[in-house]
């Protein structure tokens, strides 16, 4: 499985990249494989301030619906418009075109407290 070292990860299987105080968030390669074919992404939190580890949306696969948890506190700026018509991008390119939200991060220093790619790989075995 692929866990890019430039990203940070959560125990809830989200990844995050940060540039300045703007973060991009999605689900990991492990998570998309566990979920199976993704058919719908429901994120209606744009403009809302959300605490770390709170739900910012859901992802629906053929067999299940799963909550999405924000890795860091912040305000949701935008969702990935491509996922409206092509939610399967999360399956085919989870770290690229399959990103889910962009967030203004309340405290960018909190990024360092998230899991490294090595720690996440150990977590998922």
N, C-alpha and C positions, 0 to 999 in steps of 0.2 A: 504494500500500500504506500501511497505517496503522502508525506507530511513535510511540506517545504520548510526549511530551516529559517527562512526569513519571517515566518508567521509565528504567532502565539496561539495557544489552544486552551479550551476549557474542558472540564470533566464532563460537561454536557454535550461535547462534540461540535462546538462552534470553533471557527478559526477567526482570527482578527489580524489585520495589518493596520498600521497607523502611520500617518504622515502629518507632522505638525499636530494639530488637535482634531484632525478628521480621520475617522477609522472606517474601514470597510469590513463587513462581517458576512460570513456564510457558514455552511456546515461542512464538515470534513469529508474526505474521501471515505473514511470508515463509516460515518453516519449515513451517507447516501447509499452505500452498499448494503447496510443493515436494513434501511427503509425499503429498498427496491425501487421500482419505477415510480418516480415522482410525477404526480398528475396535477397538483395545484399548490400554489403558495398563497397564503392569506396573511397579509401584513397591512394593518390599517392604523398604524401608530405614527405616521409621518407628522412631525411637528410636536410630538409628545416627548416630555422628559421622562426617562425611564431609569430606574436604579439598576445597578449591576446585579445580574442573575435573575432579573424579572423577565417575564414573557413579553416579547415584542411581536409575536405572530405565530403562525402554525404552518407546517408543511404536511401535505397530504400525499400519501403514497397509495398504491393499489390496495394494500392490506391494512393500513393504519394511518392515524393522524398523530403528529408529534408536535409538541410545543417547541418554540425557538426562544432561547434565553440570551439576553444581551450580556456580553462579557464584561463590559465596563459601563458605569453610569454615564448618561449623556442624552442628547436630543436627537431623535431620528430625523435626518435631513431629507432622505429620499430612498425609494425602493428601486430595485433593478427593473426597469420597464420591459426588458426582454422576457422576464419570467411570466408575464401575463399571457403571452402567446406560446412560449416555449419553456414550461417549467422543467422539462427534461434536461435543460442545460445544467441543472444542479447535478444530474447523474453523469453527464459527459464531460463537464469542465467545472468541478466544484470550487476550484481556486481561481478561476478566470471569469469567463462569461456567466458562471452560475452564482456570482456574489448576490447577496440578498439586500443589504441596507448599507447606507453611509450614515455616519453618526458624528455629531460634534461631541467630543469627549470632554467630560467635566474635569477629569484629572488624568492627563496623559501618563503621569508617573505610575499609575495603577497597572499599566500595560506590562511592566516588568514583573509583576506578581503572577502573571498567567503562565501556563505550562509552555516549556520549550518543545520543539519537535521531538527531541529525545525522550522527554518526560511523558509526552502524550503517547508516543509509540509504546512505551513501557506500560502505560495505563491500559491500552487496548490490546496489548499482547501480541 
